[in-house]
């Protein structure tokens, strides 16, 4: 699992890279990468997205 506070795409393999929560594409070495982080039941949850379009499709809201 990738540490969500690290520089994602920095020195990680394709096997360790996160998948987009919307389209399932591997998120690797892209400046368009987006991450949403929230607390659920006392645990930190994260969802990775390959770009803003996938992030918007996931929750229906534009980034503020």
RARA-V179315 format. One line per field, one symbol per residue. ss: DSSP state (H for helix, E for strand, C for the rest). phi: phi as a letter, one per 30 degrees, with the letter a starting at -180 (. if undefined). burial: + if it has 24 or more other C-alpha atoms within 12 Angstrom, else -. Layout:
ss: ???
phi: ???
burial: ???
This chain:
ss: CCCCCCCCCCCCCCCCCCEECCCCCECCCCCCCEEEEEEECCEEEEEEECCHHHHHHHHCCCCC
phi: .dddcdddichbdddcddcddcciddcbhbddebbcbacbiicdcbbcbdadddddddbibddc
burial: -+-----++-------++++++---+++----++++----------++++++-++--+------
